[in-house]
Structures are given as structure tokens and as C-alpha cells.
Amino acid sequence: EGIYTGYQPPQTPALTPDQDLTMRRFASPLRLTLGTILALLAVTTIAETAITRHFELRRSVPDAEAVLEASPERIQLWFSQEPQTEGARIRLVDGAGDLVELGPTAAVPDTATSLRADVPAPLSSGAYTIHWRAMARDGHLVTGEIPFEVRSDVDSQR
């Protein structure tokens, strides 16, 4: 009596067989439902990350931030996977924000992962931005911008 022997957690009363069975019936479906939801979320997140990571722009001509001595004859984009040509778009905007006429966006015959648009008229000196949109075969849409600059006179090009 009066001697402290350490912390003793309170004892919980034992469940009766009926209470134990009720708890198991309730807990099992709840655990199964929560486990299923968590598994689906994990799979969805992993799949979305993999798709996003795999369909991407790999390179472009002209390169981002390039300073060109002459107007490009075409704009070409290479992707990590084959893009759908339907819905793909390459547009060019000059430094004033005006749309520059390009040829149609098309697949490049010698490679399945590339799109291009011809530049029919030489570009004058100035800043330009390529605005592009491409879609993977699974429907994943990717967009981007590629700024570049031309530093030459139109008369001396091509």
C-alpha cells in the first residue's frame, strides 16, 4: 500500500462474443472499402504521373531561346511518343502579338514522333514565340511555348 509500482493502463472490459462478432462484421467491410479506395487512388496517381512523364516535347527546331541568323524554313517538334495529328497545332506569334502565317501542322514522314509546320515567307528580325499543342494516342493533351529570336534582314535570307 502506498508504493508506486509504475503506470498501469486501465483495463478495458472484454467483449462478449456477440459484441466481438458485430465489431468484426462492421470493421471488415469498412477496411475493405477504405483499402479499395486507397488502392484506386494510388493506381490513378501512378498512371497519371507515368502518362504525363512519358508524353512530352523532347526537342524543337528552332530551340527555345535560340537566336537565329536567318529565318527558319520550318518549325519542327519531336516528342517522346507518337502524337495524334488530329488536333495537333503549331502557331507562330511575332513580338507584337500578331499571328504569323504557317503551313499546316503535319506529321513528318520519316519519323513517327515529330510534327512540323513550314514557314512560307522569311521572318523579319525580331522576337517570336511558337505556341504548340499535341495529343498522345491515349488522349493526354500537352501544350507549350518556345520563344526564339531572328536577327537578320529579310532581304539577305534564303
C-alpha positions in Angstrom: 0.0 0.0 0.0 1.2 3.4 -0.9 4.1 2.1 -3.0 4.1 3.4 -6.6 4.8 0.5 -9.0 4.6 2.4 -12.3 1.9 3.3 -14.7 -0.9 0.8 -15.1 -3.2 1.4 -18.1 -6.8 1.0 -17.4 -8.2 -2.4 -18.3 -10.8 -2.5 -21.0 -13.6 -4.9 -20.4 -13.6 -7.9 -22.6 -16.1 -8.0 -25.4 -18.9 -10.6 -25.3 -18.9 -13.0 -28.3 -21.9 -11.1 -29.7 -20.2 -7.7 -29.4 -17.0 -9.1 -30.9 -18.8 -10.6 -33.9 -20.7 -7.2 -34.5 -17.4 -5.3 -34.5 -15.8 -7.8 -37.0 -18.8 -7.5 -39.3 -18.6 -3.7 -39.3 -14.9 -3.4 -39.4 -14.2 -5.8 -42.2 -16.4 -4.1 -44.9 -15.1 -0.7 -43.8 -11.5 -1.8 -44.0 -12.2 -3.4 -47.4 -13.8 -0.2 -48.7 -11.1 2.1 -47.4 -8.4 -0.2 -48.7 -10.0 -0.3 -52.2 -10.4 3.4 -52.3 -6.7 3.9 -51.3 -5.5 1.4 -53.8 -7.5 3.0 -56.6 -6.2 6.5 -55.7 -2.6 5.1 -55.8 -3.0 3.4 -59.2 -4.7 6.5 -60.7 -1.9 8.8 -59.4 0.8 6.5 -60.6 -0.8 6.1 -64.1 -1.4 9.8 -64.5 2.2 10.6 -63.5 3.5 8.0 -65.9 1.4 9.3 -68.8 2.4 12.9 -68.1 6.1 12.0 -67.7 6.2 9.9 -70.9 4.4 12.1 -73.5 6.5 15.3 -73.7 8.3 17.6 -76.0 11.9 16.3 -76.4 13.3 19.0 -78.7 12.4 21.6 -81.3 13.9 23.5 -84.2 14.3 26.3 -83.5 15.4 25.6 -79.9 13.9 27.5 -77.0 15.7 30.9 -76.6 17.6 30.4 -79.9 19.0 33.4 -81.7 18.9 32.7 -85.4 21.0 34.4 -88.0 18.4 33.5 -90.7 14.7 32.8 -90.8 13.8 29.2 -90.3 12.2 27.4 -93.2 10.1 25.2 -90.9 9.3 24.6 -87.3 9.7 21.0 -86.1 8.8 19.4 -82.8 9.9 16.0 -81.6 8.0 14.2 -78.9 8.7 11.2 -76.6 5.8 9.3 -78.2 3.9 9.4 -81.4 1.4 12.3 -81.3 -2.0 12.3 -82.9 -2.0 14.6 -85.9 -5.7 15.4 -85.5 -5.9 18.3 -83.1 -2.2 19.0 -83.2 -1.3 22.6 -83.8 1.8 24.7 -84.3 1.3 28.5 -84.3 3.8 31.3 -84.5 3.3 34.7 -82.9 5.6 37.7 -83.5 6.8 40.2 -80.9 3.8 42.4 -81.4 1.4 39.5 -80.7 0.3 39.0 -84.3 -0.2 35.6 -85.7 2.4 34.7 -88.4 1.1 32.5 -91.3 2.5 29.0 -91.3 1.8 25.9 -93.4 -0.4 23.3 -91.9 0.7 21.3 -88.9 1.6 17.8 -90.2 3.4 14.6 -89.2 6.9 14.2 -90.6 7.1 11.2 -92.9 10.5 9.9 -91.8 9.7 9.8 -88.0 6.6 8.9 -86.1 7.3 11.2 -83.2 7.6 14.5 -85.0 5.3 17.3 -86.2 6.2 20.3 -88.4 4.8 23.4 -90.0 6.5 25.1 -92.9 7.4 28.9 -92.7 6.3 30.0 -96.2 7.7 33.5 -96.0 11.0 34.7 -94.4 10.7 36.1 -91.0 12.0 39.6 -90.3 14.3 40.3 -87.4 12.5 40.2 -84.0 11.2 38.0 -81.3 8.8 35.2 -82.0 7.0 32.5 -79.9 5.9 29.1 -81.1 2.7 28.0 -79.4 2.1 24.3 -79.8 -0.4 21.7 -78.8 -0.1 18.0 -79.2 -2.1 15.0 -78.0 -0.8 11.5 -77.1 -2.6 8.4 -78.6 -4.3 8.0 -75.2 -5.8 11.5 -75.3 -3.3 13.2 -73.0 -3.0 16.8 -74.2 0.3 18.7 -73.8 0.9 22.4 -74.7 3.8 24.7 -74.6 5.6 27.8 -75.9 9.0 28.1 -77.4 10.5 31.7 -77.7 13.2 32.4 -80.2 14.7 35.4 -82.0 15.7 36.2 -85.6 18.5 38.7 -86.0 18.8 39.3 -89.7 17.4 41.3 -92.6 14.7 39.6 -94.7 16.5 40.6 -97.9 19.6 38.6 -97.1 17.8 35.4 -96.1 17.4 32.2 -98.1 
